[in-house]
Amino acid sequence: MTLMLGTLHGPEGARQVIEEGRRNLSGWKLDPNELIDAGDSVIAIAHIRGAGQHSGIALGDLMALSFTIRNGLIIRQQSFRSKEEALEAAGLRE
């Protein structure tokens, strides 16, 4: 499983992440808990859920996603392990 590792590009890259999540995690869901305005970016704090297809071990963790927006389109998305990491990368401190 390589879910969200490396660099992916364009709509096909986004589809690849979603499809891999669905393929590897039964009941895979990503629910946003909080959205933070970071200027030309939006930081989403989200709860990722699911269970391993083979192990059945449940996954329930928070992660942060940063979306850079230009002309109404997402031009970059980065994933972080914590809200603090995402805020620091955006030059924000809470």
C-alpha positions as CSV (number, residue, x, y, z in Angstrom):
1,M,0.0,0.0,0.0
2,T,1.4,3.4,-1.0
3,L,-1.5,5.6,0.0
4,M,-0.6,9.2,-0.2
5,L,3.2,8.6,-0.6
6,G,5.2,10.5,-3.2
7,T,4.1,13.1,-5.7
8,L,1.0,12.7,-7.8
9,H,-0.2,15.1,-10.5
10,G,-3.5,16.4,-11.8
11,P,-7.0,14.9,-11.6
12,E,-5.6,11.5,-12.3
13,G,-3.4,11.7,-9.2
14,A,-6.3,12.7,-7.0
15,R,-8.3,9.8,-8.4
16,Q,-5.4,7.4,-7.7
17,V,-5.4,8.4,-4.0
18,I,-9.1,7.9,-3.7
19,E,-9.1,4.6,-5.5
20,E,-6.2,3.3,-3.5
21,G,-7.9,4.2,-0.2
22,R,-11.0,2.4,-1.3
23,R,-9.1,-0.6,-2.5
24,N,-7.0,-1.0,0.7
25,L,-9.3,0.2,3.4
26,S,-12.7,-1.2,3.8
27,G,-15.2,1.6,4.6
28,W,-12.6,4.3,3.7
29,K,-13.9,7.7,4.5
30,L,-12.3,11.1,4.9
31,D,-14.5,13.5,6.9
32,P,-13.4,17.2,7.3
33,N,-13.7,18.4,10.9
34,E,-12.3,22.0,10.4
35,L,-11.4,24.3,7.5
36,I,-8.8,27.1,8.1
37,D,-8.3,30.0,5.8
38,A,-4.6,30.4,5.0
39,G,-4.7,33.1,2.4
40,D,-4.2,31.4,-1.0
41,S,-4.6,28.0,0.7
42,V,-7.2,26.2,2.8
43,I,-6.2,23.8,5.5
44,A,-8.6,20.9,6.2
45,I,-8.3,19.0,9.4
46,A,-9.9,15.6,8.6
47,H,-10.7,12.3,10.2
48,I,-9.6,9.4,8.1
49,R,-11.5,6.1,8.8
50,G,-11.5,2.6,7.5
51,A,-10.2,-0.9,8.2
52,G,-7.5,-3.0,6.6
53,Q,-8.9,-5.2,3.9
54,H,-6.9,-8.2,5.1
55,S,-6.2,-7.5,8.8
56,G,-9.6,-5.9,9.7
57,I,-7.7,-3.5,11.9
58,A,-9.6,-0.2,12.3
59,L,-8.0,3.1,11.3
60,G,-9.2,6.3,12.8
61,D,-6.8,9.2,12.8
62,L,-6.7,12.9,12.2
63,M,-4.7,14.3,9.4
64,A,-4.3,17.8,7.8
65,L,-4.5,18.6,4.1
66,S,-3.4,21.9,2.6
67,F,-5.0,22.9,-0.7
68,T,-3.5,25.8,-2.6
69,I,-6.1,27.5,-4.8
70,R,-5.6,29.7,-7.9
71,N,-8.4,31.0,-10.1
72,G,-10.9,28.8,-8.3
73,L,-8.9,25.6,-8.9
74,I,-6.8,23.4,-6.6
75,I,-3.3,23.6,-8.0
76,R,-1.5,21.8,-5.1
77,Q,-2.5,19.5,-2.3
78,Q,-0.1,18.5,0.5
79,S,-0.8,16.1,3.4
80,F,0.5,16.5,6.9
81,R,0.4,14.3,10.0
82,S,-0.9,17.1,12.2
83,K,-2.6,20.4,12.3
84,E,0.5,22.0,13.7
85,E,2.7,20.8,10.8
86,A,0.2,22.2,8.2
87,L,-0.1,25.6,10.0
88,E,3.7,25.8,10.2
89,A,4.1,25.0,6.5
90,A,1.5,27.8,5.7
91,G,3.3,30.3,7.9
92,L,0.6,30.3,10.5
93,R,0.8,29.6,14.2
94,E,-2.2,28.9,16.4
